[in-house]
Amino acid sequence: MPTGTDQSTTGRESADPRGVPTVVVESTGTIEFASDNWLDRTGYEYDAVMGHPIEEFFAGRDGVAILESCLPMGGSVSGGTFDLELADESIERVHVAAIPEYDETGAFVRTHCQFPDLSARLDATTSHVLRYRLFDLAPVGIFQTTVDGDVLRINPELAAMLGCDSVEDVLETYQDLTTDLYVDPSTRQEFLDQLHETGSVTDFEYEARRADGASIWLSMNASLTGQLPDGTGVISGFVLDVSERRRHRQELAEERERYSTLVRQSPDGIAIVRDGRIEFVNDRATDILARDRSTLEGRPIAALTAQPDRLPDCEHADDCLEGRPAIEVDFHRPNGSIVPVELHAAAIHLDGQPASLYIFRDISDRRERERHLRVLDRILRHTIRNRMTVIRGYAELIANDPTADVADLAQIIVGTADDLVDLADMEREIVELLTDRPTVEPVDLSAMIDRVTRRARRAFPESQLRVTCPDDLTVLAIPRLESGLYQLVENGLDHADQDAPTVTISVGGTDTVRIRIVDEGPGLPPTAQSILEGAAEVDPLFHGRGLGLWLAHHAIDRSGGSVETRTDENGTVVEIELQRL
């Protein structure tokens, strides 16, 4: 039991406000000490308590009972439940524990009366005060409204969100939430439907109208929390201004859409590779590789090429092409063909993990052009060397033989030089055809054939050209198709056996347009037919008519057309098919 209490224990300034509210009563029954938290909980001032009998603070006969409890006999701890009268004259039922204190001689000195119920009362009061402080100071909007759209309570933060100077302004401005707050009234009904269905709504976003007419986006968490006396439902909740977040989200969505559009519409194939396996390909990549996306994604990329050692691994920076020239890699297609690509690579992070980004371009056309240009280079070198040998030989003969027929030899030299000029012109046309990559366009075929025949008549005035072609006939082709057609007509006239050769040009067809060119010559040799149909390349030893036929083939091919040749008893027949417009 307690054997004594010194001044530090009973002095008011030393009481712990966090302890149990306590009153110390002298043996005479008067109060000599009251803890701060007891005063706070009861509402009494210190001077109104000190020296007053303890029974004054209890109602009715409880005053006598508390006095008896505070003056215990026999040294035991006693107590009971009593009606405590608070400073505001209200009555609160409390439990009191009386702990007696004795001096060294065993004489009773005072009683420590503890009021544990008052701790709970203060906690409840404090919680109530905190709730109001949170309501006023919270950095989020807090509200109570009816389901009918009437505003009951809002906090200052929500008033500020709505552009109002005070809560009163909000109550005046927003008479009906459905029409005054919601930009789209149907959104309010959608919110109420969800609320009635589940009792609460989380992260409900809607466009709201501020007091100044501007719109903002709000995100709301709300619940049905009760009813008014007339039975109208009450909604309580929190609101956040998410306008900025929504703007960022919209910008991010637009950026992703732009990125997605760029990836989808990219003229190059795009693949993302991680741990050696393809995780993503765009549509262009499936076109280049001639495989479905389902057969590519998840597959080891090394399995698609016979040159896996050339594939860079950008998951390891030292093996990446970033900042270095692109490489060329050959990929397999399902039909066994090879597609050459120019590959660029970069290191990226996907979902926080390193990966390789491959951007590749089909360079089949480039390879074909390079191959054709190499062939053309060989032909030109061979032909120029031969022609210049002829020119040099006859020139030396003129210079060294005074008896030589200078006029005849000079004519040969001039003719050979003209051949070189014609060769140079044809070389220019072929190079432009191979390098410019013209696209098909609507072409007036009737006018084109008319120009071809007029040019042929100037070059071969003794020839006969018979033309049957409808007026205003339009096809899809490249403009240089005209050069190809002329080469075919010229070939028929130049290699005919007659002094006055005849070439017939007829144009017809229903779904497509068919051009038929027939000459009376000995027919095309198999090598020439193969060159014209694209089955063979020009050999330097067959350059005489080969370059012209080669030009004709590529002009027809790049026009999206096809060509067939045959030889019958009348001569050579060339048939060209083009798309009618």
C-alpha positions as CSV (number, residue, x, y, z in Angstrom):
1,M,0.0,0.0,0.0
2,P,1.2,3.6,-0.4
3,T,3.3,4.7,2.5
4,G,3.4,8.4,1.7
5,T,3.2,11.0,-1.0
6,D,5.6,13.9,-1.3
7,Q,4.9,17.3,-2.7
8,S,6.1,16.3,-6.2
9,T,3.4,13.8,-6.3
10,T,0.6,16.0,-5.1
11,G,1.8,19.3,-6.7
12,R,-0.4,20.4,-9.6
13,E,2.5,21.4,-11.8
14,S,3.9,17.8,-11.8
15,A,0.8,15.9,-12.7
16,D,1.0,13.9,-15.9
17,P,-1.8,14.9,-18.2
18,R,-1.6,11.6,-19.9
19,G,-2.4,9.6,-16.7
20,V,-5.7,8.7,-15.1
21,P,-7.6,11.9,-14.0
22,T,-7.1,12.1,-10.2
23,V,-8.3,14.2,-7.2
24,V,-6.4,14.0,-3.9
25,V,-8.7,14.4,-0.9
26,E,-7.3,15.3,2.6
27,S,-8.4,13.3,5.6
28,T,-10.8,16.2,6.4
29,G,-12.6,15.5,3.1
30,T,-11.4,18.6,1.3
31,I,-9.7,18.6,-2.1
32,E,-6.0,19.5,-1.9
33,F,-5.1,18.6,-5.5
34,A,-6.8,18.0,-8.8
35,S,-4.8,16.8,-11.9
36,D,-4.9,18.9,-15.0
37,N,-6.6,16.2,-17.0
38,W,-9.4,16.0,-14.3
39,L,-9.9,19.7,-14.6
40,D,-10.0,19.5,-18.4
41,R,-12.5,16.7,-18.4
42,T,-14.8,18.2,-15.8
43,G,-14.5,21.8,-17.0
44,Y,-13.6,23.2,-13.5
45,E,-11.1,25.9,-12.8
46,Y,-8.3,25.1,-10.3
47,D,-9.3,27.7,-7.8
48,A,-12.9,26.5,-7.8
49,V,-11.8,23.1,-6.6
50,M,-9.0,23.5,-4.2
51,G,-10.1,23.4,-0.5
52,H,-13.6,22.5,-1.4
53,P,-15.3,19.4,0.1
54,I,-15.3,16.5,-2.3
55,E,-19.0,15.8,-1.8
56,E,-19.8,19.2,-3.4
57,F,-19.0,17.8,-6.8
58,F,-21.4,14.8,-6.6
59,A,-25.1,14.9,-6.9
60,G,-27.6,14.0,-4.1
61,R,-26.7,11.4,-1.7
62,D,-23.8,10.3,-3.8
63,G,-21.9,13.2,-2.1
64,V,-22.1,11.4,1.2
65,A,-21.2,8.1,-0.4
66,I,-18.2,9.5,-2.2
67,L,-17.0,11.0,1.1
68,E,-17.3,7.6,2.8
69,S,-15.3,6.1,-0.1
70,C,-12.6,8.7,0.1
71,L,-12.2,8.3,3.9
72,P,-11.8,4.5,3.9
73,M,-11.4,2.5,7.1
74,G,-9.1,-0.4,7.4
75,G,-6.6,0.6,4.8
76,S,-8.3,-1.1,1.8
77,V,-8.8,0.3,-1.7
78,S,-12.4,1.1,-2.2
79,G,-14.6,3.0,-4.6
80,G,-17.8,2.8,-6.6
81,T,-19.9,4.3,-9.3
82,F,-21.3,7.8,-8.7
83,D,-23.0,10.8,-10.4
84,L,-20.3,13.5,-11.0
85,E,-21.6,17.0,-11.5
86,L,-19.5,18.8,-14.2
87,A,-18.8,22.5,-14.4
88,D,-21.6,23.0,-17.0
89,E,-24.0,21.4,-14.4
90,S,-24.4,18.3,-16.4
91,I,-24.3,14.9,-14.7
92,E,-22.0,12.1,-15.7
93,R,-22.0,8.6,-14.2
94,V,-18.4,7.7,-13.4
95,H,-16.4,5.1,-11.6
96,V,-14.1,6.2,-8.8
97,A,-11.2,4.2,-7.4
98,A,-10.2,5.4,-3.9
99,I,-6.6,4.6,-2.9
100,P,-5.7,5.6,0.7
101,E,-2.3,6.9,1.7
102,Y,-0.8,6.5,5.2
103,D,2.2,8.0,6.9
104,E,5.1,6.2,8.6
105,T,3.1,5.6,11.8
106,G,0.2,4.1,9.9
107,A,-2.0,7.1,10.3
108,F,-4.4,7.8,7.4
109,V,-3.3,11.0,5.5
110,R,-5.2,11.4,2.3
111,T,-7.0,9.5,-0.5
112,H,-6.1,9.4,-4.2
113,C,-9.4,9.3,-6.1
114,Q,-9.0,8.2,-9.7
115,F,-11.6,8.7,-12.4
116,P,-10.8,6.2,-15.3
117,D,-14.1,6.9,-17.1
118,L,-13.1,10.5,-17.7
119,S,-10.2,9.3,-19.8
120,A,-12.6,7.6,-22.2
121,R,-14.8,10.7,-22.2
122,L,-11.8,13.0,-23.1
123,D,-10.8,10.6,-25.9
124,A,-14.3,10.7,-27.4
125,T,-14.4,14.5,-27.0
126,T,-10.9,14.9,-28.5
127,S,-11.9,12.6,-31.4
128,H,-15.0,14.7,-32.0
129,V,-12.8,17.9,-32.1
130,L,-10.3,16.2,-34.4
131,R,-13.0,15.2,-36.8
132,Y,-14.1,18.8,-37.0
133,R,-10.5,20.0,-37.5
134,L,-9.9,17.4,-40.2
135,F,-13.1,18.5,-41.9
136,D,-12.0,22.1,-41.9
137,L,-8.3,21.6,-42.6
138,A,-8.2,18.5,-44.8
139,P,-6.4,19.0,-48.2
140,V,-9.2,17.1,-49.9
141,G,-12.8,18.1,-50.5
142,I,-15.3,16.6,-48.0
143,F,-19.0,16.8,-48.5
144,Q,-22.4,15.7,-47.4
145,T,-25.3,15.9,-49.8
146,T,-28.7,14.3,-50.3
147,V,-29.4,11.9,-53.0
148,D,-31.8,14.5,-54.5
149,G,-28.8,16.9,-55.1
150,D,-29.1,19.2,-52.1
151,V,-25.8,20.3,-50.5
152,L,-25.8,19.7,-46.7
153,R,-22.2,20.3,-45.7
154,I,-18.9,20.9,-47.5
155,N,-15.4,21.8,-46.2
156,P,-13.4,24.9,-47.3
157,E,-11.2,22.9,-49.5
158,L,-14.1,21.8,-51.7
159,A,-15.4,25.3,-51.8
160,A,-12.0,26.5,-53.1
161,M,-12.0,23.7,-55.7
162,L,-15.3,25.0,-57.0
163,G,-13.9,28.6,-57.2
164,C,-16.0,29.9,-54.2
165,D,-14.7,32.1,-51.5
166,S,-16.7,30.5,-48.7
167,V,-18.9,27.6,-47.9
168,E,-21.9,29.9,-48.0
169,D,-21.1,30.8,-51.6
170,V,-21.2,27.1,-52.5
171,L,-24.6,26.7,-50.9
172,E,-25.9,29.7,-52.8
173,T,-24.3,28.7,-56.2
174,Y,-25.1,25.0,-56.2
175,Q,-28.8,24.7,-55.6
176,D,-29.1,21.4,-57.5
177,L,-26.0,19.4,-58.1
178,T,-27.4,17.6,-61.1
179,T,-27.8,20.7,-63.2
180,D,-25.4,23.1,-61.4
181,L,-22.3,21.0,-60.7
182,Y,-22.3,18.2,-63.4
183,V,-21.4,19.3,-66.9
184,D,-23.1,16.1,-68.1
185,P,-26.2,15.6,-66.0
186,S,-26.4,11.9,-67.0
187,T,-23.1,11.4,-65.2
188,R,-24.8,12.2,-61.9
189,Q,-27.4,9.6,-62.6
190,E,-24.7,7.1,-63.4
191,F,-23.1,7.9,-60.0
192,L,-26.4,7.4,-58.2
193,D,-27.1,4.1,-59.9
194,Q,-23.7,2.7,-58.8
195,L,-24.2,4.1,-55.3
196,H,-27.6,2.5,-54.9
197,E,-26.4,-0.8,-56.3
198,T,-23.3,-1.2,-54.1
199,G,-23.7,1.4,-51.3
200,S,-20.4,3.0,-52.1
201,V,-18.5,4.4,-55.1
202,T,-14.7,4.6,-55.5
203,D,-12.7,6.7,-57.9
204,F,-15.7,8.0,-59.8
205,E,-14.4,10.7,-62.2
206,Y,-16.7,13.3,-63.6
207,E,-16.5,16.7,-65.2
208,A,-17.7,19.5,-62.9
209,R,-18.6,23.1,-63.4
210,R,-16.8,25.7,-61.3
211,A,-18.6,28.8,-60.1
212,D,-16.9,30.9,-62.8
213,G,-18.1,28.5,-65.5
214,A,-14.8,26.8,-66.1
215,S,-14.7,23.0,-66.0
216,I,-12.6,20.7,-63.8
217,W,-12.3,17.0,-63.4
218,L,-13.1,15.5,-60.0
219,S,-12.5,12.1,-58.6
220,M,-15.0,11.0,-55.9
221,N,-15.2,8.3,-53.2
222,A,-18.7,8.3,-51.6
223,S,-21.0,6.2,-49.5
224,L,-24.6,6.2,-48.4
225,T,-24.3,7.1,-44.7
226,G,-27.8,7.6,-43.4
227,Q,-31.1,9.4,-43.9
228,L,-32.7,12.7,-43.0
229,P,-35.8,12.7,-40.8
230,D,-37.9,12.7,-43.9
231,G,-36.2,9.6,-45.2
232,T,-34.1,11.3,-47.8
233,G,-30.8,9.4,-48.3
234,V,-27.5,11.2,-47.3
235,I,-24.3,10.8,-49.2
236,S,-20.9,11.5,-47.6
237,G,-17.6,11.4,-49.4
238,F,-14.3,12.9,-50.5
239,V,-13.3,14.7,-53.7
240,L,-10.0,15.2,-55.4
241,D,-9.3,17.7,-58.2
242,V,-7.7,15.4,-60.8
243,S,-7.8,17.8,-63.7
244,E,-4.0,18.0,-63.9
245,R,-3.7,14.2,-63.5
246,R,-6.3,13.7,-66.2
247,R,-4.5,16.1,-68.5
248,H,-1.2,14.2,-68.0
249,R,-3.0,10.9,-68.5
250,Q,-4.6,12.3,-71.7
251,E,-1.2,13.5,-73.0
252,L,0.3,10.2,-72.2
253,A,-2.5,8.4,-74.0
254,E,-2.1,10.6,-77.0
255,E,1.7,10.1,-76.9
256,R,1.2,6.4,-76.7
257,E,-1.3,6.5,-79.6
258,R,1.2,8.6,-81.7
259,Y,3.9,6.1,-80.8
260,S,1.6,3.2,-81.6
261,T,0.6,4.8,-84.9
262,L,4.2,5.4,-85.8
263,V,5.0,1.8,-85.1
264,R,2.0,0.4,-87.0
265,Q,2.5,2.7,-90.0
266,S,6.3,2.5,-90.0
267,P,7.7,1.6,-93.5
268,D,10.3,-0.4,-91.6
269,G,9.9,-3.6,-89.6
270,I,10.2,-3.2,-85.9
271,A,10.9,-6.0,-83.4
272,I,11.7,-6.0,-79.7
273,V,13.9,-8.9,-78.6
274,R,14.7,-10.0,-75.0
275,D,16.7,-13.0,-74.0
276,G,17.0,-13.8,-77.7
277,R,13.3,-14.2,-78.2
278,I,11.0,-11.9,-80.1
279,E,8.5,-10.2,-77.8
280,F,6.9,-7.8,-80.3
281,V,6.7,-7.2,-84.0
282,N,4.8,-4.6,-86.0
283,D,2.8,-5.3,-89.1
284,R,5.6,-4.3,-91.5
285,A,7.9,-6.9,-89.9
286,T,5.4,-9.6,-90.5
287,D,5.2,-8.5,-94.2
288,I,9.0,-8.4,-94.6
289,L,9.4,-11.8,-93.0
290,A,6.2,-13.3,-94.6
291,R,5.1,-14.7,-91.3
292,D,2.1,-14.3,-89.0
293,R,2.7,-12.4,-85.7
294,S,1.7,-15.5,-83.8
295,T,4.5,-17.5,-85.4
296,L,7.1,-14.7,-84.6
297,E,6.4,-13.5,-81.1
298,G,8.0,-15.9,-78.6
299,R,10.3,-17.4,-81.2
300,P,14.1,-17.2,-81.0
301,I,15.2,-14.6,-83.6
302,A,18.3,-16.6,-84.4
303,A,16.1,-19.4,-85.8
304,L,15.0,-17.0,-88.6
305,T,18.5,-16.4,-90.1
306,A,21.5,-18.4,-91.3
307,Q,23.7,-15.5,-89.9
308,P,22.7,-15.5,-86.1
309,D,26.2,-14.3,-85.2
310,R,25.5,-11.0,-87.0
311,L,22.5,-10.2,-84.8
312,P,23.5,-7.6,-82.1
313,D,22.6,-8.2,-78.5
314,C,21.7,-4.8,-77.1
315,E,20.9,-6.2,-73.7
316,H,24.7,-6.0,-73.4
317,A,25.8,-2.5,-74.4
318,D,29.2,-3.6,-75.8
319,D,27.4,-5.6,-78.5
320,C,25.0,-3.0,-79.7
321,L,25.0,-1.1,-83.0
322,E,23.8,2.2,-81.5
323,G,25.9,5.0,-83.0
324,R,27.4,2.6,-85.5
325,P,26.6,1.8,-89.2
326,A,23.7,-0.6,-89.9
327,I,24.5,-4.2,-90.9
328,E,22.9,-6.4,-93.5
329,V,21.4,-9.7,-92.5
330,D,19.6,-12.4,-94.6
331,F,16.4,-13.8,-93.1
332,H,14.6,-17.0,-94.2
333,R,11.0,-16.9,-95.4
334,P,8.7,-19.9,-95.0
335,N,8.8,-20.6,-98.7
336,G,12.6,-21.0,-98.5
337,S,13.4,-17.7,-100.1
338,I,15.8,-15.2,-98.6
339,V,15.0,-11.6,-97.8
340,P,18.0,-9.3,-97.1
341,V,17.4,-6.6,-94.6
342,E,19.4,-3.6,-93.4
343,L,19.3,-3.8,-89.6
344,H,19.6,-1.0,-87.0
345,A,19.7,-1.8,-83.3
346,A,19.4,0.0,-80.0
347,A,19.3,-0.8,-76.3
348,I,15.9,-0.1,-74.6
349,H,14.2,-0.9,-71.4
350,L,10.9,-2.8,-71.5
351,D,9.0,-3.1,-68.2
352,G,12.2,-2.1,-66.4
353,Q,14.3,-4.9,-68.1
354,P,16.9,-4.4,-70.8
355,A,15.9,-5.4,-74.4
356,S,17.1,-5.0,-78.0
357,L,15.1,-2.9,-80.4
358,Y,15.6,-4.0,-84.0
359,I,14.5,-1.7,-86.9
360,F,15.0,-3.4,-90.3
361,R,14.3,-2.6,-93.9
362,D,13.8,-4.9,-96.8
363,I,16.7,-4.2,-99.2
364,S,15.7,-6.7,-101.8
365,D,15.2,-3.9,-104.4
366,R,18.5,-2.3,-103.5
367,R,20.3,-5.6,-103.9
368,E,18.6,-6.1,-107.2
369,R,19.5,-2.6,-108.4
370,E,23.1,-3.1,-107.3
371,R,23.2,-6.4,-109.2
372,H,21.7,-4.9,-112.3
373,L,24.1,-1.9,-112.1
374,R,27.1,-4.3,-111.8
375,V,25.8,-6.1,-114.9
376,L,25.4,-2.8,-116.7
377,D,28.8,-1.7,-115.7
378,R,30.3,-4.9,-117.2
379,I,28.3,-4.5,-120.4
380,L,29.4,-0.8,-120.8
381,R,33.0,-1.6,-120.2
382,H,32.9,-4.4,-122.7
383,T,31.0,-2.5,-125.3
384,I,32.9,0.7,-125.0
385,R,36.2,-1.1,-125.2
386,N,35.1,-3.0,-128.4
387,R,33.7,0.1,-130.0
388,M,36.7,2.2,-129.2
389,T,38.9,-0.6,-130.6
390,V,37.0,-0.3,-133.9
391,I,37.3,3.5,-133.9
392,R,41.0,3.4,-133.1
393,G,41.6,0.8,-135.7
394,Y,40.0,2.7,-138.5
395,A,41.5,6.0,-137.4
396,E,45.0,4.4,-137.5
397,L,44.2,3.0,-140.9
398,I,43.4,6.5,-142.2
399,A,46.5,7.9,-140.6
400,N,48.9,5.2,-141.8
401,D,47.5,4.3,-145.3
402,P,47.4,7.2,-147.7
403,T,45.6,5.0,-150.2
404,A,42.7,4.1,-147.8
405,D,39.2,5.2,-148.7
406,V,38.9,7.9,-146.1
407,A,35.3,8.6,-146.7
408,D,34.1,5.0,-146.2
409,L,36.4,4.6,-143.1
410,A,35.2,7.9,-141.6
411,Q,31.6,6.8,-142.1
412,I,32.3,3.6,-140.1
413,I,33.9,5.7,-137.4
414,V,30.9,8.0,-137.3
415,G,28.5,5.0,-137.2
416,T,30.4,3.4,-134.3
417,A,30.5,6.7,-132.5
418,D,26.7,7.1,-132.9
419,D,26.3,3.6,-131.5
420,L,28.3,4.7,-128.4
421,V,26.1,7.8,-128.1
422,D,23.0,5.6,-128.3
423,L,24.5,3.3,-125.8
424,A,25.1,6.2,-123.4
425,D,21.5,7.4,-123.8
426,M,20.2,3.9,-123.1
427,E,22.5,3.5,-120.1
428,R,21.1,6.7,-118.7
429,E,17.6,5.5,-119.1
430,I,18.3,2.2,-117.5
431,V,20.2,3.8,-114.5
432,E,17.3,6.2,-114.0
433,L,14.8,3.3,-114.2
434,L,16.7,1.3,-111.6
435,T,17.5,4.1,-109.2
436,D,14.5,6.4,-109.3
437,R,12.0,3.7,-108.5
438,P,9.0,5.6,-110.2
439,T,5.5,4.7,-109.0
440,V,2.7,3.8,-111.3
441,E,0.2,6.5,-112.3
442,P,-2.6,6.9,-114.8
443,V,-1.1,7.0,-118.3
444,D,-2.8,7.8,-121.6
445,L,-1.8,4.7,-123.5
446,S,-3.3,5.9,-126.8
447,A,-1.1,9.0,-126.8
448,M,1.9,7.0,-125.7
449,I,1.6,4.6,-128.6
450,D,1.2,7.5,-131.0
451,R,4.4,9.0,-129.8
452,V,6.2,5.7,-130.1
453,T,5.1,5.1,-133.7
454,R,6.0,8.6,-134.8
455,R,9.5,8.2,-133.3
456,A,9.9,4.9,-135.1
457,R,8.8,6.3,-138.4
458,R,11.5,9.0,-138.1
459,A,14.2,6.5,-137.3
460,F,13.0,4.0,-140.0
461,P,11.4,6.1,-142.7
462,E,11.1,3.1,-145.1
463,S,9.2,1.0,-142.5
464,Q,5.5,0.3,-142.3
465,L,3.8,0.6,-138.9
466,R,0.2,-0.7,-138.6
467,V,-1.5,0.5,-135.4
468,T,-4.9,-0.4,-134.0
469,C,-5.6,1.3,-130.6
470,P,-8.8,2.7,-129.1
471,D,-8.8,6.4,-128.3
472,D,-8.6,7.7,-124.7
473,L,-7.4,4.4,-123.3
474,T,-5.8,4.8,-119.9
475,V,-3.7,2.3,-118.0
476,L,-1.7,2.3,-114.8
477,A,2.0,2.4,-115.6
478,I,5.3,4.3,-115.1
479,P,6.0,7.0,-117.7
480,R,9.2,5.2,-118.8
481,L,7.0,2.5,-120.2
482,E,7.2,4.5,-123.4
483,S,10.9,3.8,-123.7
484,G,10.3,0.1,-123.2
485,L,7.6,0.0,-125.9
486,Y,9.9,1.9,-128.3
487,Q,12.7,-0.7,-127.7
488,L,10.3,-3.5,-128.7
489,V,9.2,-1.7,-131.9
490,E,12.7,-0.7,-132.8
491,N,13.9,-4.3,-132.2
492,G,11.3,-5.6,-134.7
493,L,12.3,-3.0,-137.3
494,D,16.0,-3.2,-136.8
495,H,16.3,-7.0,-137.1
496,A,13.9,-7.6,-139.9
497,D,15.0,-9.3,-143.1
498,Q,13.1,-7.0,-145.4
499,D,14.3,-3.6,-146.7
500,A,10.9,-2.2,-145.8
501,P,10.0,-4.0,-142.5
502,T,6.5,-4.1,-141.1
503,V,5.5,-4.0,-137.4
504,T,1.9,-4.3,-136.3
505,I,0.7,-2.9,-133.0
506,S,-2.8,-3.8,-131.7
507,V,-4.3,-2.9,-128.4
508,G,-7.4,-4.6,-126.8
509,G,-8.6,-6.6,-123.8
510,T,-11.5,-6.3,-121.4
511,D,-10.5,-6.6,-117.8
512,T,-6.9,-5.8,-118.6
513,V,-5.2,-4.1,-121.5
514,R,-3.2,-6.3,-123.9
515,I,-0.6,-4.8,-126.2
516,R,0.4,-7.1,-129.1
517,I,3.6,-6.2,-131.1
518,V,4.2,-8.4,-134.2
519,D,7.2,-8.2,-136.6
520,E,8.2,-10.1,-139.7
521,G,11.7,-10.9,-138.5
522,P,13.5,-14.2,-137.9
523,G,12.3,-14.3,-134.3
524,L,13.9,-13.7,-131.0
525,P,16.7,-16.0,-130.0
526,P,16.0,-17.9,-126.8
527,T,18.5,-15.8,-124.9
528,A,16.7,-12.6,-126.0
529,Q,13.4,-14.1,-125.0
530,S,14.7,-14.9,-121.5
531,I,16.0,-11.4,-121.1
532,L,12.7,-9.8,-122.1
533,E,10.7,-12.1,-119.8
534,G,13.1,-11.5,-116.9
535,A,14.5,-15.0,-116.8
536,A,18.0,-14.0,-117.7
537,E,20.4,-11.1,-117.4
538,V,22.2,-9.4,-120.3
539,D,25.5,-11.0,-121.1
540,P,28.2,-8.7,-122.2
541,L,28.6,-10.8,-125.4
542,F,24.9,-10.3,-126.2
543,H,24.8,-6.6,-125.7
544,G,23.6,-5.7,-129.2
545,R,19.8,-6.1,-128.7
546,G,20.1,-7.2,-125.0
547,L,20.2,-3.8,-123.4
548,G,17.1,-2.6,-125.2
549,L,15.1,-5.8,-124.3
550,W,16.4,-5.5,-120.7
551,L,15.1,-1.9,-120.5
552,A,11.8,-3.0,-121.9
553,H,11.5,-5.8,-119.3
554,H,12.1,-3.5,-116.4
555,A,9.8,-0.8,-117.7
556,I,7.0,-3.3,-118.0
557,D,7.8,-5.0,-114.7
558,R,7.8,-1.7,-112.8
559,S,4.5,-0.8,-114.4
560,G,3.0,-3.9,-112.8
561,G,2.6,-5.6,-116.1
562,S,3.8,-8.9,-117.6
563,V,5.2,-9.9,-121.0
564,E,5.2,-13.1,-123.0
565,T,7.0,-13.8,-126.3
566,R,6.8,-16.5,-129.0
567,T,7.9,-17.0,-132.5
568,D,5.7,-18.3,-135.3
569,E,5.9,-18.6,-139.0
570,N,5.3,-14.9,-139.4
571,G,8.0,-13.6,-137.0
572,T,8.1,-12.5,-133.3
573,V,5.0,-11.9,-131.2
574,V,5.3,-9.9,-128.0
575,E,2.3,-9.6,-125.8
576,I,2.2,-7.1,-122.9
577,E,-0.6,-7.1,-120.2
578,L,-1.3,-4.0,-118.2
579,Q,-3.8,-2.9,-115.6
580,R,-6.7,-1.0,-117.1
581,L,-7.8,2.1,-115.2
